[in-house]
Amino acid sequence: MKEWGLDHGTWSVLKPMFPKADIPVLQLSMDYSRAPEEHYALAQQLKGLRERGVLIVGSGNIVHNLRQTQRGAAANQAYDWALEFDQTIGGYLQQGNLDALQGFLKLGQLAKMAHPTHDHYLPLLYAAGAVDAKEPLRFFNTNFQAASISMRSVVWG
């Protein structure tokens, strides 16, 4: 019997959190042809699951441009456009302005540089859509990798 395993964006995050792999996991697919607003609206429907104790994890990057990577870049070294996009999105998060996250494309060229494709940004919309904007949050690992990948991570609650 052939089985399809979990995507690297799932197992690479869950393995350190749950090394015994003793929890049920359901990985959702995202329809990349949908507008960011549709992803966010769908995520808001996940609030009910979270209220019932389901852990919702969105695994992506606030900035993810592999075409612009610089091998050997220091953890806090990043392109100006990458820093600006990361700080803008980080600001929305800190302010509880979660609705603004879905309008990231309005940032124009900055958004295009930060995300040539949206597959690493959209998970943020799913995590943010499932929380209350007034919930406390904290950031961890706010460093960059290879100058064009933001590792900023957010925990709500």
Order of alpha helices (4+ residues) and beta strands (2+ residues): alpha-alpha-alpha-alpha-alpha-alpha-beta-beta-beta-beta
